[in-house]
Amino acid sequence: MVETQPLPADLHAEVRLWLEWARGAGGPWLLAEGPGPAFEGLAPAAAPGSGAAPEGAPGSRGGARPGARTSQAAVEAPPAPAPESRAERAEALAALAAEVQACTRCVLAGSRAHAVFGEGSPKPKLVVVGEAPGADEDRTGRPFVGRAGQLLTRMLAAIGLPREEVFICNLLKCRPPDNRNPRPDEVVACKSFLREQLRLLDPPLILALGSPAARELLQTRRGIMSLRGRFMRTPDGYRVMPSFHPAYLLRNPAAKRDAWADLQQVARALELELPPRQ
């Protein structure tokens, strides 16, 4: 009989870390809407900890498969339907905006000039979700008005969407000092505002710009490089196209080609007619 030696403690730790990463990261097919040609006939499952649901999965706004089990959380707390009329939505959004302006849930309330709720159509064709306000947004109280915002406006116009037909907002409603990345406690404090915005707006499609917005919406640890370029579903069932943040595109112009490919997919999904390229 051969005696086996116990694994070293540091190896155990490495295995645990790898398993935790694997649960959070999932495989390249786990978050996408469809399994792809290599997985035809297989139902893609959301990775534990990823939170994202494939098309038609329980909790998806596209509807559950016949006989599929619905999660306990979805049964206990189904979201209320969005108001039907534009006037009712606008009124509800205005009330939520007042809550945001008075918010003191995290330390960012002490350093902001203005909370930036978001703006646009109460019945949008598309909701754009970014990371957080910058200096220009903090000064004016409006989302995406600086250099990155001007690029976003041109990007939307390139697929035939004026800003008036979309709703633009951020994951955080207040500017982090020096435009640093959002901290986990700040995301936790602010994310209920975004969730309520999405419930009221009930968008057919969300454009998630950058890793923080995409990670929070899809409940995954994966970065934008591995997420972008394909439609995915949030745990609440919203359809999302993750793509690069315009601020990243200003620093890395070569990535504009990939961002344009993402936008073309959005245009096709919304059945938009692309205007002639300038």
C-alpha positions as CSV (number, residue, x, y, z in Angstrom):
1,M,0.0,0.0,0.0
2,V,1.4,3.3,-1.1
3,E,1.1,6.1,1.5
4,T,0.1,9.5,0.2
5,Q,1.5,12.7,1.6
6,P,-0.9,15.5,2.4
7,L,-0.8,18.5,0.1
8,P,1.2,21.5,1.3
9,A,-0.9,24.2,2.9
10,D,0.1,26.8,0.3
11,L,-1.1,24.5,-2.5
12,H,-4.4,24.1,-0.8
13,A,-4.7,27.9,-0.7
14,E,-3.8,28.1,-4.4
15,V,-6.5,25.6,-5.3
16,R,-9.1,27.4,-3.2
17,L,-8.2,30.7,-4.9
18,W,-8.4,29.1,-8.4
19,L,-11.8,27.6,-7.6
20,E,-13.1,31.0,-6.4
21,W,-11.8,32.7,-9.5
22,A,-13.3,30.0,-11.8
23,R,-16.7,30.4,-10.1
24,G,-16.6,34.1,-10.6
25,A,-15.1,34.2,-14.0
26,G,-17.1,31.3,-15.6
27,G,-16.3,30.2,-19.2
28,P,-16.6,32.3,-22.3
29,W,-20.0,30.8,-23.2
30,L,-21.6,31.0,-19.7
31,L,-22.7,34.7,-19.8
32,A,-23.6,35.0,-23.5
33,E,-27.1,34.8,-24.7
34,G,-26.4,31.8,-26.9
35,P,-24.1,28.8,-26.5
36,G,-22.5,29.3,-29.9
37,P,-21.9,26.7,-32.7
38,A,-19.6,24.5,-30.6
39,F,-22.3,24.1,-28.0
40,E,-25.4,23.6,-30.1
41,G,-28.1,21.7,-28.2
42,L,-26.7,22.5,-24.8
43,A,-28.4,25.0,-22.5
44,P,-25.8,27.4,-21.2
45,A,-25.9,27.8,-17.5
46,A,-25.0,31.0,-15.6
47,A,-21.8,30.5,-13.7
48,P,-22.1,30.5,-9.9
49,G,-21.3,34.0,-8.8
50,S,-21.6,35.4,-12.3
51,G,-25.3,36.4,-11.9
52,A,-25.9,36.7,-15.6
53,A,-28.7,34.7,-17.2
54,P,-28.7,33.4,-20.8
55,E,-31.7,34.1,-23.1
56,G,-34.8,32.3,-21.8
57,A,-33.4,31.3,-18.5
58,P,-35.4,31.7,-15.3
59,G,-35.4,35.3,-14.3
60,S,-34.9,36.4,-17.9
61,R,-37.2,39.1,-19.2
62,G,-37.5,36.9,-22.3
63,G,-39.4,34.4,-20.2
64,A,-38.5,31.1,-18.6
65,R,-38.3,27.8,-20.4
66,P,-41.3,25.4,-19.9
67,G,-40.7,23.4,-16.7
68,A,-37.8,25.6,-15.7
69,R,-37.4,26.2,-12.0
70,T,-37.7,29.8,-10.9
71,S,-35.2,31.1,-8.2
72,Q,-36.6,31.7,-4.7
73,A,-35.4,35.3,-4.8
74,A,-37.3,35.9,-8.1
75,V,-40.5,34.5,-6.5
76,E,-40.1,36.5,-3.3
77,A,-39.3,39.9,-4.8
78,P,-40.5,40.3,-8.4
79,P,-39.9,43.8,-9.7
80,A,-43.0,46.0,-10.1
81,P,-43.9,46.7,-13.7
82,A,-42.9,50.1,-15.1
83,P,-45.5,52.8,-15.5
84,E,-47.0,52.7,-19.0
85,S,-47.3,56.4,-19.8
86,R,-44.5,58.8,-20.4
87,A,-46.0,61.2,-17.9
88,E,-46.1,58.6,-15.2
89,R,-42.5,57.5,-15.9
90,A,-41.3,61.1,-15.9
91,E,-43.0,61.8,-12.6
92,A,-41.5,58.7,-11.0
93,L,-38.1,59.5,-12.4
94,A,-38.3,63.1,-11.0
95,A,-39.1,61.7,-7.5
96,L,-36.2,59.3,-7.7
97,A,-33.9,62.2,-8.9
98,A,-34.9,64.2,-5.8
99,E,-33.8,61.2,-3.6
100,V,-30.5,61.1,-5.4
101,Q,-29.9,64.8,-4.9
102,A,-30.5,64.4,-1.1
103,C,-28.5,61.2,-0.8
104,T,-25.8,60.9,1.9
105,R,-25.3,57.1,1.9
106,C,-21.6,57.3,1.3
107,V,-18.6,59.6,1.7
108,L,-18.9,60.9,-1.9
109,A,-21.8,63.1,-0.7
110,G,-19.3,65.3,1.2
111,S,-17.1,66.0,-1.9
112,R,-19.6,66.4,-4.7
113,A,-20.8,69.7,-6.2
114,H,-23.8,68.0,-7.8
115,A,-25.3,64.5,-7.8
116,V,-25.8,63.4,-11.4
117,F,-29.0,61.5,-11.7
118,G,-29.1,61.1,-15.5
119,E,-31.1,62.5,-18.3
120,G,-33.0,61.5,-21.5
121,S,-36.2,60.0,-22.6
122,P,-38.6,58.4,-20.1
123,K,-39.4,55.8,-22.7
124,P,-35.9,55.3,-24.3
125,K,-34.8,53.1,-27.1
126,L,-31.6,52.5,-25.3
127,V,-30.2,53.1,-21.8
128,V,-26.5,54.0,-21.6
129,V,-24.8,53.2,-18.2
130,G,-21.3,54.5,-17.5
131,E,-19.1,54.4,-14.5
132,A,-19.4,57.7,-12.6
133,P,-19.5,61.4,-13.2
134,G,-16.3,63.3,-14.0
135,A,-15.3,66.9,-13.3
136,D,-17.6,68.4,-15.9
137,E,-20.5,66.3,-14.9
138,D,-20.0,67.2,-11.2
139,R,-19.9,70.9,-12.1
140,T,-23.0,70.8,-14.3
141,G,-25.1,68.0,-12.8
142,R,-25.5,66.4,-16.2
143,P,-24.1,63.1,-17.4
144,F,-21.5,62.7,-20.2
145,V,-20.9,66.3,-21.0
146,G,-17.1,66.4,-21.1
147,R,-14.8,65.1,-23.8
148,A,-15.9,61.5,-23.2
149,G,-19.6,62.7,-23.3
150,Q,-19.0,64.5,-26.6
151,L,-17.6,61.4,-28.1
152,L,-20.5,59.3,-26.8
153,T,-22.9,61.8,-28.5
154,R,-21.1,61.3,-31.8
155,M,-21.1,57.5,-31.3
156,L,-24.9,57.4,-30.7
157,A,-25.5,59.7,-33.7
158,A,-23.4,57.3,-35.9
159,I,-26.1,54.7,-35.4
160,G,-29.0,57.2,-35.7
161,L,-29.7,57.8,-32.1
162,P,-29.9,61.4,-30.8
163,R,-29.4,61.8,-27.1
164,E,-33.1,62.8,-26.7
165,E,-34.1,59.2,-27.6
166,V,-31.9,57.5,-25.1
167,F,-31.4,57.7,-21.3
168,I,-27.9,58.3,-20.1
169,C,-26.8,57.6,-16.5
170,N,-24.0,56.2,-14.4
171,L,-23.5,53.4,-11.9
172,L,-22.4,56.0,-9.3
173,K,-24.3,59.3,-9.1
174,C,-21.5,61.2,-7.5
175,R,-17.9,61.9,-8.7
176,P,-15.2,59.9,-6.9
177,P,-12.2,62.2,-6.1
178,D,-9.6,62.5,-8.8
179,N,-11.9,60.3,-11.0
180,R,-10.6,57.2,-9.2
181,N,-12.4,53.8,-9.7
182,P,-15.6,53.3,-7.6
183,R,-15.1,51.6,-4.3
184,P,-17.2,48.5,-3.4
185,D,-19.0,50.3,-0.5
186,E,-19.8,53.2,-2.9
187,V,-21.3,50.8,-5.4
188,V,-23.3,49.1,-2.7
189,A,-24.7,52.4,-1.5
190,C,-25.6,53.6,-5.0
191,K,-26.7,50.6,-7.0
192,S,-30.4,50.6,-5.8
193,F,-30.8,53.9,-7.6
194,L,-29.6,52.4,-10.9
195,R,-31.8,49.4,-10.4
196,E,-34.9,51.6,-9.8
197,Q,-34.0,53.7,-12.9
198,L,-33.9,50.6,-15.0
199,R,-37.2,49.4,-13.6
200,L,-38.9,52.7,-14.4
201,L,-37.3,53.0,-17.9
202,D,-37.8,49.3,-18.8
203,P,-35.3,49.6,-21.7
204,P,-35.2,47.1,-24.6
205,L,-31.4,47.3,-24.5
206,I,-28.6,48.6,-22.2
207,L,-25.2,49.8,-23.4
208,A,-22.8,49.2,-20.5
209,L,-19.7,51.3,-20.9
210,G,-16.6,50.1,-19.1
211,S,-15.8,47.4,-16.6
212,P,-17.4,48.8,-13.4
213,A,-20.8,49.3,-15.1
214,A,-20.7,45.9,-17.0
215,R,-19.5,44.0,-13.9
216,E,-22.3,45.4,-11.7
217,L,-25.1,44.9,-14.2
218,L,-24.0,41.4,-15.1
219,Q,-22.8,40.5,-11.6
220,T,-19.5,39.1,-12.8
221,R,-15.8,39.7,-12.0
222,R,-14.8,39.6,-15.6
223,G,-13.3,42.7,-17.3
224,I,-14.6,44.6,-20.3
225,M,-12.1,43.0,-22.7
226,S,-13.7,39.5,-22.2
227,L,-17.3,40.8,-21.9
228,R,-17.6,43.2,-24.9
229,G,-18.8,42.3,-28.3
230,R,-21.9,40.2,-27.6
231,F,-25.3,40.5,-26.0
232,M,-25.8,39.2,-22.5
233,R,-28.5,39.2,-19.8
234,T,-28.5,40.6,-16.3
235,P,-30.0,38.6,-13.4
236,D,-33.1,40.8,-13.8
237,G,-33.3,39.9,-17.5
238,Y,-32.2,43.1,-19.1
239,R,-30.4,42.7,-22.4
240,V,-26.9,44.3,-22.3
241,M,-24.2,45.1,-24.8
242,P,-20.9,45.7,-22.9
243,S,-18.5,48.0,-24.7
244,F,-15.6,50.3,-24.1
245,H,-16.1,53.6,-22.1
246,P,-15.5,56.7,-24.3
247,A,-12.8,57.9,-21.9
248,Y,-10.9,54.7,-22.7
249,L,-11.4,55.3,-26.5
250,L,-9.9,58.8,-26.1
251,R,-6.8,57.2,-24.6
252,N,-6.7,54.2,-27.0
253,P,-8.0,55.3,-30.4
254,A,-7.3,51.9,-31.9
255,A,-10.1,50.4,-29.8
256,K,-12.7,52.6,-31.7
257,R,-12.9,49.9,-34.4
258,D,-14.2,47.3,-31.8
259,A,-16.5,49.9,-30.2
260,W,-18.0,50.6,-33.7
261,A,-18.6,46.9,-34.2
262,D,-20.4,46.8,-30.8
263,L,-22.5,49.8,-31.8
264,Q,-23.5,48.2,-35.1
265,Q,-24.8,45.2,-33.2
266,V,-26.9,47.6,-31.1
267,A,-28.2,49.2,-34.2
268,R,-29.2,45.9,-35.7
269,A,-30.9,44.8,-32.5
270,L,-32.9,48.0,-32.3
271,E,-33.7,47.8,-36.1
272,L,-32.1,51.3,-36.7
273,E,-31.2,52.5,-40.1
274,L,-27.6,53.7,-40.0
275,P,-27.1,57.3,-41.3
276,P,-24.5,57.8,-44.1
277,R,-21.0,58.0,-42.6
278,Q,-19.4,61.4,-42.6
